């Protein structure tokens, strides 16, 4: 990873440290659940995750906090948190840079230091402008430019 990218990369652990009154707890959660939050003071992460998963899960839970989601969240709130976390973790410039050399999902996720689910979320919720940039890049690559 380049020094420049590491300086501009979103760091959910730094974001967590900057949030006064929000603490992190590690706990085994029910199967399929990697993280949870009350939206106010506690973020819980399942301990058996890869570093990339922890990064993505923490960003997702912090997105719930940022968006003011408290209590039980439904599908709409969860989608909002997934979208915001994916945007934090994958700036369009980084996505375009990685797409210049690979279309393999695992390689893309690895290069962007996210899990495949977060990469999928980012691609699913591209803005119209971002989608145009991806299309233009694809056309440039197809022309061999």
N, C-alpha and C positions, 0 to 999 in steps of 0.2 A: 504494500500500500504506500502510495507516495506521501511525502511529508505534507504537501499542500492539501491533499485529500483528508489526511488525518486532522488537520487544523480546521477544515470547513465541515467535516462530518458531524452529524448530530450525535451527541453523546447522552443517551438517556440516563446514565448514572450521574453525570454532572447535573442534568435537569432535576433529578431526584434530590441531590444534595442541596440544590438551590431552593427547593420548596420547603419553607418553614412549616413544621408541624406534620409533615408527611413522613411516615417511617416505613421501612421495608421489613417484611417478615418472610421467612422461608417455611413452607409447610407443604406436606403432601396433600394435594387436592384430589377431588374425585376424578376418576378416569376421563381423559380427554380435555381436562381443564388445566391450563398451564399458568394462569394468573387470575387475580381477582383484586378488586378494590371496593372500598365503601365510597370512593369519590371524594373523600375529605381528608382522612388522616392515616389510612393504612393501605399499603399495596402488598399483596401476597404473591410470591412466586413459588412455583413448584421447583424443588431443587434438582430434579433429574432432567435438565435441559442442556443442550449444547450452548456454547457461548453466543452463537448467532441467535438461537431461539430465545435465550434470556434477554438479549438486546431488543428483539422484536416484541416479546411479551411485555417487558417493562415499558417500552414506548407506547404500546397499546393501552396499558393500564394508566400511564401518565396522560394519555389523550383523554381518557374518561374523566380524569381529575380536571384537566384544562377545560373540557367542555361542560363541566358542572354536573356530570352524571352521578347521581347518588342513588343508593338503594339498588334494587333489581333493575337491570337494563333489558330492554327488549331489542328486537332485531334492528330497529331504526337507529337506536343509540349505539349499538354495537357496530353497525356499518359506519356511522360517523366517526367512531374511535379508530376503526381499521383504516379508514381513508386518511385521517389526520396523521396517524402513526406512520403509514406508508409514505406520505408526503415528507414528513420529518426525516425519515430514514433514507429516502431515495429522491434526492433532488433531480429534476429533469436533466440537468447537465450531466450528472453522473450516469443516469440511465442511458442517455444518448451516447456517451463515451463508451460504455460497456457494450452497447448494441453495435458499435462499429466493428467489433471483432468476434462476437459470438451471438448465436441465437439459441444456444443450449440453455435451458432453464436453470439447471444446477450450476453451470458456470456463471451465468448472470447473477444468480443469487449469491454465489460465493464471492464474486468480484465486488458486489455491492454490500456485502457483509450482512445479508438478511436471509430469512428463510424463504422458501419458494412461495408459501402462502402470502407473505407480505409483498413479494414481487408481483404476484398475481393481482393482489389488491391495487397496487400502484398502477398496473397496466389497465385494470378494469375501470379505474376512475380518472383517467387522463382528461384534462380539460380539452376543449376544442383546439386551442392553440398548441398544447402539448402533442395532441394527436397529429396535427399538421406537421409538427417538427419530426415526429417519428416517421410519418409517411415520406416526408422530404428526404430524410436520412436513408430510408429504404430505397427510394428512387436513385439517390446518389450512389449507393452501393451497387445497385443493379446496373447502372451505367459504367461502373468501374472507376468512378472518380475518386 
